[in-house]
Structures are given as structure tokens and as C-alpha cells.
Amino acid sequence: MKKYIFLLVVIVAACQPKPKETAQMVSVSILPQKYFVEQIAGDLLHINVLVPPGSSPHNYSVLPSQMKELAKSKVWLQIGLLTFEDLWNDKFAELNKELLIVNSSEGIVPIAGSECEHEGHDHHHAEAFDPHAWLAPAEVRQIAKNTLNALNTSFPQHATTFNDNYARFVLKIDSLSEKIEQQLTPLRNRKILIFHPALAYYGRQFNLQQIPLELDGKEPSPRHMKNIVDQAREENIKVIFIQKEFDTENALQLSREIGGEVMTIDPLDYNWEKQMLDITEKIAAQK
């Protein structure tokens, strides 16, 4: 069925007249990347976001309407570590033979191990690493650099504007890193409970350790829940973080066991800077 839809989109896209804005369109995988592109490009470019709000980027299936938009894009800025990117790479390249496909995480040292084995799909190379690189300012600095290079390559007429905006964005990222460091400095307990292990890069930058409820993409077993409860009680951890798109049932059950509370975070929020500060404030509020 997916192959049929793909062929249909190719035919429809080929028959569509090319709109004037086509030359100014880029595609990104997730909403925070739209924020990154806009920090550098302002309103000079049209941005097509593949994974909509409320959807998980780990197992996302691209819609025909999005493929039509991608057929008109000059660049696809990938996170570079997401499963669906790996699965759709060749199809998108076939759909738009002039499409520049860019790994925005190029140059980042990826985190491997148990933190990333939660994907729960067949093991393509993209799944060998934790994909959540956009959740640490240090990594976003590199993502921004890769984004700038791709935009300058595809839209050289705007390079001066891109370079100026990029310089301002880097200052903003560095300022954010300092704010987060200051807020987390008094924190005594550097361990955080989280349903889906999305904060490995954040933890690496700011010396925190995440303890995930989810293992191998599956809900926690009774044995794993007991181990988490015992550890939380022993180390006096009272807050469980859960991403907006996940069911809260297990997190709420754990919070009742440890006399704690559940806090929601939104790693796929468009306003990346605001979300990073929100995550930090919630972590720093732990006693």
C-alpha cells in the first residue's frame, strides 16, 4: 500500500505546475528544526515539517501531501538519527532527484547503548544511536552550523543574511547554555526519572543521568517498575518526566508508589529555546 501511495504521489507531483515559491522551499524532519531554520533564514524560506505535532518521529509514516511538498523542496534537513529518515531516504531521493539531503547531526558524537535501543524496530544504522541530539544546546550549535552550510549551498543569494542571523543564533544558544548551567548548579541529585529516554544529550552536557521507565520501546515490566520504585525511594527521587505524546498511566502509577508527581515535557515543541528552559526549570525544581 505504501508503495502504491508513493507511486501515486510521484505521478501527481510530476503533473503539478511548479509554483513560484518552489525554489525557496526546504523540508525538515521535526518542528524544532523549523525554529532553527527560521533563526537563520528569517522569513526568506518556506518550511515543510514532516512530523506534525502529536506524532512520534521514531516510527512516523510520511503522508502523501507531505511528499508533494518535499517534491518541491531544494533541501531536506534531517536530524540524521531518526528511523523514519533512514527508511524514506531513497524514496525521497527518487521523488526529487535534485533534492539535497543533509544530516544536520554531522559532526556530533552520537550516544549509543541502552539509551537508544528503545526504538524497537529492525536495526537500521540510524537506530544504533540515540536520535535526540536537538535537546542539548551544545549539539544544536553543530546542527545550526550544518543548517547554515546547507542553506548557503542551496540559496547562495541569501548567504549574507544567513551568516548574520546565524551569528546571532549562536550567541543565543551560548547564552541559553549558561542559563541552564546556572539553574542546575545547586541541584544535588543529578538523576532524573523519565518515561522515554530523550535527555541523554542534555544529560551529557549538564552532568545528569536519566533513568528510563521505557525499555526497548516497550512499557515497563512489573519487575522493572519494582526496581525503579526501589531506586527512587532509596535516592529520594520524586519527579517523573513524560513526553507530551505518551500515555501517562505507568508514570502515574509510579508516582503513586513513590509519593511523587508527573511532569510533562514537550521535546518536539516548535519553540526550542522556551522548551529547553521549561525542561530545565522542572529539573531544577527537584529537591
Secondary structure, 3 states (H helix, E strand, C coil): CHHHHHHHHHHHHHHCCCCHHHHHEEEECCHHHHHHHHHHHCCCCEEEECCCCCCCCCCCCCCHHHHHHHHCCCEEEECCCCHHHHHHHHHHHHHCCCCEEEECCCCCCCCCCCCCHHHCCCCCHHHHCCCCHHHCHHHHHHHHHHHHHHHHHHCHHHHHHHHHHHHHHHHHHHHHHHHHHHHHCCCCCCEEEECCCCCHHHHHHHCCEEEECCECCECCCHHHHHHHHHHHHHHCCCEEEEECCCCCHHHHHHHHHHCCEEEEECCCCCCHHHHHHHHHHHHHCCC
